[in-house]
Amino acid sequence: MKSIPATLLVSAFALALPAAAQSRGGDAYDDGFKAGFKEGYSKGFREGLAESGQRTSAPPPPPVKEGPNGPIRIESAVYGDGSKGCNATHWLGRRADGLMDFKVDVENTICGDPARGARKSLEVVYLCGTFRKTDSAYEHRSVSLTCRY
């Protein structure tokens, strides 16, 4: 097998290239190519930076998967004797909402004494995630709300 001289191979390769590719040599072409690349890169960078500052809204929060172990949410709370009472929902909600466990002493400090001399109780309806629970206790005792199983 005969070997082909290297100069012949280079010449054949050069003839196979299109005329535009053959004339690409030199510093002028390299400088122009680099300048065009830098300009295109800078333009793309500026456009991306401007686009990132034009957010229309924040991404939505991830969906909350609630189950039986969700935090406490007070639906209703009534303190009284059945005929006279007060709405303690807001008072209890400020203290217990969002917690997993909460214990409250049933006293007149909840919302005053709605029925003087009568035996009073606190009746609470609350949610643990998707489950509704109830609890109650008479005056001078405690109501323990829990969403743990």
N, C-alpha and C positions, 0 to 999 in steps of 0.2 A: 504494500500500500504506500502510495506516494503522499508526502506531506505537502500541503499548500503553503506557500510563503505568507507570512503575516501581513505584508503590505498589500498583497493581492486581496486578502480577505477584507481589509479595511476599505480598500477602494471599491470592492463590490458592495459592501454595506452602505457606503456613502452614496453610490449610484441608486440604491434601492429606496433611499429616503426621499420624500417630496422636496421640492425646491425651497419651500418656506422653512422647512426644518433645517436644511443645509445652511441657510443664511442666518441662523439664530446665534451665531457665535459672537463673541466680543463683549466688551464692557458696557456698551450703550444698551444692548438688549438686557443684560443682567440688571443694570441699574433701573431701567424702565419697569422690568418685571417686579423687582423689589418694591419700587415706589407704588405701583398699582396694588400689590399685595397689601402693603401697609395702609394705603388709603381705604381699600375695601374692608380690611380688618377694623380700622378705626371707625368707619361709618357703621358697620354692623354692631360694634361695641356701643356706640352712642345711641343707636336705635334701640338696642336691648335695654340699655340703662333707662332711656326715656319711657319705654314700654313698661318697665317694672314699677315705675312711679305712678302709673295710670290705672291702678287697680280700682275696679268699680265697687267692690265690696269685699269684706273679709270672707274667707271660706266658711261654710256652715260648720257648726260644732258636730262632733261625731254623735251618732244616735245613742241615747241613753237606754240601756237595757235594764228595765226594772223587773224585779222578780219579788219573791216573798221576803227577801232580805233588804229591801229598799229602806231609805231613811224614813223617819217619822214625819208625817204631815197631818196636822190637826185639822179635822173636818168640822167638828163642833165640840164645844165644852159648855156645860151648864152647871152652875153652882147654886143650890137652893134646896127647898123642901118639897118641890113638886108643884105647889100652888104659887109660890113666890120664888123667884130666882133671878139670876143675872147671867148674861152671856159672857163667858170667860174664854171664848174661842181665841180672840186676838191676844189676850194676856198669856194664855198657855202656848199659843203658836209661836210667839216671839221667843219663848224659852226652849221649846222642844223641837220645833221644825228643823229637819236636817240632821238630827242626832239619831243614833241607833238605840239608845236607852235613855230614859229620863224618869226621874222619880220626883213627885210633887207632894208636898204636905197639904192636906185638905184643911184650910183654915180661912178665917174671915179676911185675911190679907189678900186673898185672890181678888175679890171685888166688894169688900164690905160685908155687912150682915144683912142679907136680903129678907130674912125671916127670923126676927128676934124671938128667942126662946124655943124655936123649933129645931128638930134634928135635921141637919142639912147634909147633902152629899154632893160630890162632883161626878158628873156623868160625862165621859169622854168617848168620842168616836174619832178614830184616826186611821190613817192608811200606812201600811208597810209595803212600799212599792205598789203592787196591784191588789193587795189584800186589805179588806176593811176589818178593823178590830174595834172592840169596845172594852172599856174598863170603868170601874166606879169604886168609890170608897166613901164612907161616912166621915163627917167632921172629926178632926183629931187623929186621923189615920193617914195613910199614904196611898197614892195611886202610882203604880209602876208601869210605865209604858215601855215596851220593848219590841224591836223588830228582829231579834236574834232567835234562831230556832235551835 
